[in-house]
């Protein structure tokens, strides 16, 4: 079996922030910190049951609004294109 060592809570928090908020790949962050991908995936799974932080919630709301705008614009463009082809 591999070596087991405890990662400081603040380092764990930083790692999870880089993956969840900055969108960095788990594999890349794991390699940088010398831990396995599975360790990070385990942390993410354990945290999946908790409510998102307010900053994460606000970020998701903003992202959701932006996606709605994009879908709306694409819907209008598609509708206009279909009318031209009729």
Backbone torsions as a table, in degrees:
resi	resn	phi	psi	omega
1	UNK	NA	154.0	-180.0
2	UNK	-75.8	172.1	178.2
3	UNK	-71.8	141.8	176.4
4	UNK	-113.3	128.9	176.2
5	UNK	-140.9	155.3	-176.8
6	UNK	-91.3	134.0	178.7
7	UNK	-99.1	132.2	-179.0
8	UNK	-57.1	139.9	-178.6
9	UNK	-54.1	-37.1	-179.1
10	UNK	-70.3	-31.6	176.8
11	UNK	-70.8	-43.3	177.6
12	UNK	-58.6	-44.3	179.5
13	UNK	-61.3	-42.5	178.8
14	UNK	-63.0	-43.5	179.9
15	UNK	-61.8	-48.0	-179.7
16	UNK	-64.0	-36.7	178.1
17	UNK	-63.1	-42.8	-179.5
18	UNK	-62.5	-36.6	-179.8
19	UNK	-77.6	-50.0	-173.3
20	UNK	-76.8	-44.2	-173.8
21	UNK	-94.8	-36.6	-179.1
22	UNK	-90.1	-14.6	176.4
23	UNK	75.1	21.0	178.8
24	UNK	-73.5	146.9	179.4
25	UNK	-64.7	140.2	179.5
26	UNK	-56.1	-44.5	-177.5
27	UNK	-57.9	-43.6	-178.6
28	UNK	-65.4	-46.6	-178.4
29	UNK	-66.4	-41.0	179.0
30	UNK	-60.6	-44.6	-179.8
31	UNK	-62.9	-43.5	-180.0
32	UNK	-60.3	-34.6	-175.9
33	UNK	-98.6	-0.2	177.3
34	UNK	68.5	34.3	177.1
35	UNK	-125.6	167.8	-178.4
36	UNK	-80.8	153.3	175.2
37	UNK	-56.7	-42.0	-175.5
38	UNK	-60.5	-34.7	178.4
39	UNK	-59.8	-46.4	179.9
40	UNK	-66.1	-42.1	178.4
41	UNK	-61.6	-37.5	177.1
42	UNK	-63.2	-43.9	178.4
43	UNK	-61.5	-43.3	-179.3
44	UNK	-63.2	-40.9	-179.9
45	UNK	-65.4	-40.8	179.1
46	UNK	-64.6	-35.8	-179.1
47	UNK	-82.4	-9.5	-176.5
48	UNK	-65.8	-24.9	-178.6
49	UNK	-83.1	-11.9	-178.8
50	UNK	-90.1	158.3	179.3
51	UNK	-70.3	148.9	178.4
52	UNK	-68.7	155.0	176.2
53	UNK	-69.2	163.5	179.3
54	UNK	-61.8	-38.9	-180.0
55	UNK	-66.6	-38.9	178.3
56	UNK	-67.8	-40.5	178.4
57	UNK	-61.6	-45.5	179.3
58	UNK	-63.2	-41.1	178.8
59	UNK	-63.1	-41.9	179.6
60	UNK	-67.3	-38.0	177.2
61	UNK	-62.9	-44.5	179.4
62	UNK	-62.1	-46.0	179.5
63	UNK	-61.5	-39.7	179.1
64	UNK	-62.8	-45.0	178.0
65	UNK	-60.8	-44.1	179.9
66	UNK	-61.6	-40.5	179.0
67	UNK	-66.8	-40.1	176.1
68	UNK	-59.9	-41.6	178.5
69	UNK	-62.1	-43.9	179.7
70	UNK	-63.2	-45.0	179.5
71	UNK	-62.0	-41.1	178.5
72	UNK	-61.5	-46.5	179.3
73	UNK	-61.7	-43.9	-180.0
74	UNK	-66.0	-36.2	178.4
75	UNK	-64.2	-43.7	178.5
76	UNK	-63.5	-45.8	179.7
77	UNK	-62.1	-41.2	178.8
78	UNK	-64.6	-43.1	179.1
79	UNK	-61.8	-43.7	178.8
80	UNK	-63.8	-41.4	180.0
81	UNK	-64.8	-39.4	179.7
82	UNK	-66.9	-37.4	179.6
83	UNK	-66.4	-36.3	179.7
84	UNK	-66.1	-33.5	-177.1
85	UNK	-82.1	-6.0	-178.6
86	UNK	-86.3	NA	NA
